[in-house]
Amino acid sequence: MKNLSIFRNTSHTDAISRTNSPCNVMCKPVIPFDPESSKLASIYDELPLWSAPFGILLLNRIRYRQAMTVLDVGCGTGFPMLELAQRLGDSCKIVGIDPWPAGIERARTKASAMGITNVEFVEGKAEQLPFTDRFFDLIVSNNGINNVEDEVRALAECFRISKAGGQFVLTVNLPETMEEFYNVYRTLLRKAGRDDLLERLTQHIFMKRKPLTTTLQRLSHAGFVIEDVKEDLFTMQFLDGTSLFNHYFMRLAFVQPWQDIVKHDAPSVYERLQHNLNQLALQNGGLKLTIPFACISCRRAA
């Protein structure tokens, strides 16, 4: 076993070690289903449905090889990082980086509970990755790059730390995400004579969900060679607008930005928006939202 200091700051105490040789054939012990185990219950169904469709496609676009050093940018609470670590096995080392301390702590807890030992977690931002140049064989980001503060800088950093020939696989949801919802929102603002807010709504979408052509251009500008682009979609069905607004993940990730578009008028606008969505749901037998996304595989040529 040899130690590899991958951090630009060599005094970093969490330097990563791994072996470059395939691991010996060894099976980890079976995990018995213990109905009394709070640890097992705490991680059993933890993955959000939102993350899964993106991550499944990402996991299927990776070139699986032995003895790789891998980075998950925006690892959050550990998906797909921990799944990838298990699929690659102990000859590979997977590092996860995220600016969310509680998320990293949760990922560590899950890794420990699952007996996953080929992982390391680092608190940090994608715009300033604390790793040496040309270190990683594979970089992944599951709907993470489109949530950074400076996407151009983050992509440049990913290029810097990628080895020549290294693969970079990322997923992004597209501007048409939840278009059914946004059409109702736009119609409401137009009828209210608030054309000034329509531009704010457009900017809100662009900040989080760039057109695919923009993302591809930025990857190319960073130095990556685009190899493959796979587009897909999934749907989320709700009874009506009320259930949409009350859904936990929607309240966590979407409702506040939706309210910020109208700011002080949010209460009255939201009441009408909810009513209009409920009427649409009555007409259509429910409210179905479409989430289109893309999985991009690229590489560093030199």
C-alpha positions, 0 to 999 in steps of 0.5 A: 500500500502506498500513500498518494498525497492528492491535495494541493495543500500537502499538510492536509491530514486526510491524504488518500491511500490506495493500492494500484493492484487489483484487490485479492478476491475477498467477500465481505460478510453477509448483512443480516436483516435485523428488524431491531437495528436502528442503524440499518433502518436509518439508511435503508430507504434514504435515497431521494427519488429525485436523484435516482433517475439521473444517477442510474443513467450516469452509472451506466455511462462510466467505463469501469476499470481497475485501480482508478482514482475517482472524484464525485463533485457534489457528493451530497449525502453519498449518491451515487458515490457510495454505489459507485464505490461498491461497483468498482471495488477495492482496487479503486479509491473514490473521493467525494467533495461537497461544501455541505458538512452535514451531508458529508457526515451523513455520507460517512455514516452510510459508508460505515454502516455499509462497510464501504472502505474505499472512500474518502470525503472532503469538504470543499467547493467545485470552484476551488478543488483542493487536489493536485493537477492531473490526478483523477482517472474518473470524475462524476457529478450527478446533477451537481455542476449545474448547482455551483456558484461559478460553473465555468470555473468549476469545469476548469477545475475538473479539467485541471485535476483530470488525467490525460484520457480521464473520463468526466461523466455528469448529469444535468436537468434541462431548462424544460424541467417541469414545463407544465408548472412553468406554463401555468406560472407564465400564464398567470403573470401575463394575465396579471400584467406582470411582464416584468416578472416573466424575465425574472422567471426566465433568469431563474430557470437559466441560473439552475438549468442551462440549455444543453448547448451551453453546457456542451460549449462550456465543457469544450471551452474548458478543454474536454472532448465530448464523447457521448450525450444521452438525453432522457426524462422522467415524470412526477405525478401529483394529485394537484397543485396543493400536494405539489407545494406541500411535497417535502422535496419541493419545499426544500429545493423549489418553492423558495426560488419560485416565491422569490420570483414575485417576492412581496407579492408571493402570498397572493400570487401563490394562492392563484397559482395553486388554484390554477394548478388544481383546476388543471389537475381536475381537467387532466386527472392529476398534475404530471410534471416532466423532468428532462435531463442529459448525461454527458460523457467527455474526456481530457485528451491531453 
